[in-house]
Amino acid sequence: MFDSSLSSLGAKVVVASSGDENHPPENITDGNTNTFWMSTGMFPQEFIVRFAESTEISAVTVDSYNVKHLKIEKNTSQNASHFESVTEKEFEHAEGHLQSNSLLLKGGNATHLRFIITSGYDHFVSVHSISIQN
């Protein structure tokens, strides 16, 4: 199993449901847990990551704050449409600390991953880093 930051794979956030100029979605892929994307309130919140090429993914690690429930979907086409659900998880609250959760995916390759935050422990959530295992 090989652990890769999204930036090392040429992955980019191509869609985000909200944005803050001080905490843009691009921070999710930089591999640095000191930078982050912050939602602007309300749920669901989502973002889509596009890989430079079809990428084998067996698990995803998400470093976040105040996320309560996350669903991950994937697709294998060049367009960011027609997603299929691969996993979802309820995160434990980690007051004052980052949440670090690994989620096993239902195997295979993906060109896009859609992360849907359906609820949070507060009105605002942040995602600091995502890495994949293949």
QUIBELDA-V785390 format. One record per backbone hydrogen bond with DSSP energy under -0.5 kcal/mol. NH is the residue of the N-H (numbers start at 0). CO is the residue of the C=O. Records with the same first field share a line. If there is no record, write none. Layout:
# QUIBELDA-V785390
NH->CO + CO
This chain:
# QUIBELDA-V785390
3->1 + 131
5->129
6->28
8->4 + 5
9->6
10->5
11->49
13->11 + 47
14->47
16->45
19->22
22->19
26->23
27->24
28->25
29->26
32->30
34->31
36->126
37->22
38->124
43->116
44->116
46->114
47->14
48->112
49->11
50->110
51->8
54->109
56->107
57->132
58->132
59->102
60->130
61->100
62->128
63->61 + 98
64->125
67->118
68->118
69->88
70->115
71->86
72->113
73->83
74->111
80->78
83->73
85->71
86->71
88->69
90->67 + 88
96->93
98->63
100->61 + 98
102->59
104->57
106->104
109->54
110->74
111->74
112->48
113->72
114->46 + 112
115->70 + 113
116->44 + 114
117->68 + 115
118->68
120->65
121->65
125->64
126->36
127->62
128->62
129->27
130->60
131->3
132->58
133->1
